[in-house]
Amino acid sequence: MPLPPLPGHRLEILSETSPPVEARGFVYVRKLEMRALFADGEVSAPFSYDCGDRTRMDAVVVLPHYADAEGRRMVVLRSALRPPAAVRPREVWPVPEKDSLGEMWEAPAGLVEVEERSEQGLRIGAARELLEETGFDLPETAMEALGPSMFPTPGLIGERHFFFHAEVDPKRRITPPEDGSILERQALLIDVSLSDALAACRAGEIEDAKTELALRRLVELFDQRPTAVTPSAPK
């Protein structure tokens, strides 16, 4: 059963204050004065809202995978350091955190460059991130869409994630060249079965939402692929 149409409410920006270009960091804050325009004609009182923003707004996520000698579907994940998670103030913790707070297993991902803002550009970006982070050198034509794009944190920043997957040959992997970032240095790569990766999500060992979404979409993709049937010999 399809979802009903959305109600048709809209937002209007009344004023905006952002730092000057030369003062903007990796992420900066847009301070907005807004009002809601409801579908029935009602107009809300003005309200303030802060949005995160950055020059390179969106990201590509690419999940490399292959079938091993036993026919198991294997995925390649990478360790990552994430400062916002690592510096969560202790006073906001509802429950105790792990000693590894801020270090995560993730699917390869990276920001979309300004010149990559197109369908082809997204695939070019996915191929670049795949090489830099896992050492698999594939053309952009090998990047296959893995479902629609999504907003990971729409209440905070308008970033979209664009999902891809790629079948790789583990024998053709090279040392990942990385991108020079301190946060990418000495990352650990692991090859894990798709079923074990999902079990790790359920156990809380994989805490990155985009990675779990990519893994679950890959499961759906292979569940929906037709199974080859070998014709029986004529009697």
Disulfide bonds with the S-S distance in Angstrom:
none
